[in-house]
Amino acid sequence: MSDSDASWDAGTLGCGELLMELRFKIAELQSKQVFKVICRDPGAPEEMPSWCRLTGHKLLKQEHPSYWIEKK
């Protein structure tokens, strides 16, 4: 069984660009689907939870560099 419905390896993409791209990628999912993002940017551990709070998506799990987000 997969731990996500879709995934994206953003590499070392900076959080500004990452969050803009993530917005478009997560829009392709249905509500309650899980999106796994891999981001090696050192700011991601603080930026990803903040982005989820601001957008209403649920951060299910965080193990830098991996983040599992449930679409609202």
C-alpha positions as CSV (number, residue, x, y, z in Angstrom):
1,M,0.0,0.0,0.0
2,S,1.3,3.5,-0.9
3,D,1.6,6.1,1.9
4,S,0.2,8.8,-0.4
5,D,-2.0,9.3,-3.4
6,A,0.6,11.5,-5.2
7,S,4.1,12.7,-4.5
8,W,6.6,15.3,-5.7
9,D,10.3,15.5,-5.1
10,A,11.0,19.3,-5.0
11,G,14.8,18.7,-4.4
12,T,16.4,21.8,-3.0
13,L,13.8,24.2,-4.3
14,G,13.5,27.2,-2.0
15,C,10.4,27.6,0.0
16,G,9.0,30.5,-1.9
17,E,9.1,28.7,-5.2
18,L,8.2,25.4,-3.6
19,L,5.0,26.7,-2.0
20,M,3.8,28.3,-5.2
21,E,4.4,25.1,-7.1
22,L,2.9,23.0,-4.3
23,R,-0.3,25.1,-4.6
24,F,-0.8,24.0,-8.2
25,K,0.2,20.4,-7.6
26,I,-2.2,19.9,-4.6
27,A,-5.0,21.5,-6.6
28,E,-5.0,18.4,-8.8
29,L,-6.0,16.1,-5.9
30,Q,-9.4,15.3,-4.5
31,S,-10.4,16.3,-1.0
32,K,-8.9,14.1,1.7
33,Q,-6.2,12.7,-0.7
34,V,-2.7,12.6,0.7
35,F,0.2,14.3,-1.1
36,K,3.8,13.5,-0.2
37,V,6.3,16.3,-0.7
38,I,10.1,15.8,-0.5
39,C,11.9,19.1,0.1
40,R,15.5,19.3,1.2
41,D,15.4,23.1,1.8
42,P,16.6,23.8,5.3
43,G,13.6,26.2,5.9
44,A,11.0,23.5,5.1
45,P,10.5,22.2,8.6
46,E,9.1,25.6,9.6
47,E,7.5,26.6,6.3
48,M,5.5,23.5,5.5
49,P,3.5,23.5,8.7
50,S,2.9,27.2,8.4
51,W,1.7,26.8,4.8
52,C,-0.7,24.0,5.8
53,R,-2.2,26.2,8.6
54,L,-2.6,29.1,6.2
55,T,-4.2,27.1,3.4
56,G,-6.4,24.8,5.6
57,H,-4.6,21.6,4.4
58,K,-3.7,19.1,7.1
59,L,0.0,18.2,7.7
60,L,-0.3,14.5,8.7
61,K,3.3,13.7,9.2
62,Q,6.7,15.5,9.0
63,E,10.0,13.7,8.8
64,H,12.4,16.2,7.0
65,P,12.8,16.0,4.1
66,S,9.4,14.3,3.7
67,Y,6.0,15.9,4.4
68,W,2.6,14.2,4.1
69,I,-0.3,16.7,3.5
70,E,-4.0,15.8,3.4
71,K,-5.9,18.1,1.0
72,K,-8.8,19.9,2.7
